[in-house]
Amino acid sequence: MKKMNFAKTIQLAVFGLLAAVVIFEVIVDNGRNVRLISFLLWVSLALSFFFIFLDFNFYAKEEESYERLMKNLSSDQMTKIGNRYSIDKLIDKYDNLPLPENFGCVVLSLSNIREINEKYGRQEGNAAIRRFSLILKMASVGHCFVGRNGGNKFVAMFENGSEKTIRHFLDRIRDKVDANNADSSNTPMKFEYGIAFHEGEAAKEVTDLISLADKRVGEVSL
């Protein structure tokens, strides 16, 4: 912002100086030095376009920085999927509103993370969390929002879902986890999940639905 203010100060100073010279030439020479006045006006016009270009370039960089900041705010730094902030932002969208009938939620847990940490070290545990997050991201395409709710817990929210959609999402995850486990270079992963969908009086708000899905983690579902 300081750079922008400095640039604007220079712009005003240059235009002020040119305006003063033009006014001086018009008054003192009674408009006789037409060529000089025309030249100064053309210089002013050229500088105007130049400064407009600088302003456009500056604002484009500012917009890019803002988008990068918002992405960092809403993305989990380790896994690059949604973080708790983006989860809360989606929850706030339905704050004090009746829960849509087609809204579903799946809470997932990478259930053997403690075993991985103890056997292979925390670094490999973090690598497993990143791989599982990538699996969730790929499985969620066209279906739902996914975010990391902290530690080894993840949340998937279906704003326009169905039991079939949720089942397809979970099948995708199973297939990709099986593929990961079939690769001897990868640490085997295990996951559990809980589902809450169209629960009626048991879940009137999004937060109720997430809480209910969390309680069901590990239970037999769809």
C-alpha positions, 0 to 999 in steps of 0.5 A: 500500500505504501508503494501505491501511495508513493506512485500516486504522489509521483503521478500527481506531482508530474501532472501538476508540473506539466499543468503548471508549465502549460498554464505558464506558456498560455499566460506568458506567451499568450498562446503563441508557442502552440507547438510546445503546448501541444507537445506538453499535452501529448506528453501528458496524454502519453503519461496518462496511458502509462500510469493507467497501465501501471495502475492496472498492473498493480491492481492485478497483482493485488487481486492475485495476492488476495486470491492467494491469501484466501486460498491459504486461509481456506486450505489445510497447509499440509494436505491442500484440501479444505481446512476448518475455516472452509468447513465453518464457512460452508456451515455458516451458509446454512446457519439458522436455516432448515436443513435441506432434505438432500444434504448429507454428511460423511465423517471419515477417520484414518483409523490406523494413523497411530499405528503408522506413527508408532511403527514408521514415524510421524513423518510417514504418518503425515505422508499417509494423511496427505495421500488419504487427503488426495484420495478424498479430493479425487473421490469428491470431484463432482460430488461434494466438498471435503475438508480436514477437520483436524488430526486424522478426521475429515468431513465430506458435505453433500449439498445436493446429495443422495444415498446413491451419491454417498455410496458412489463417493465411498466406493471411489475411496475404497478403490483408491485405498485398495490401490494404495495398499496394493503398492508395496512402496506405500504404507497401508491405510485403513479408514472408518466412516460415519454417515448422516443423511436425511435424518429428520428431527434427529438433525435439524441443522448442519452442525447436528448432521456432522455431529451425528455422522461423527458419532457413527464413525466405525458403525456399519453404514450404507 
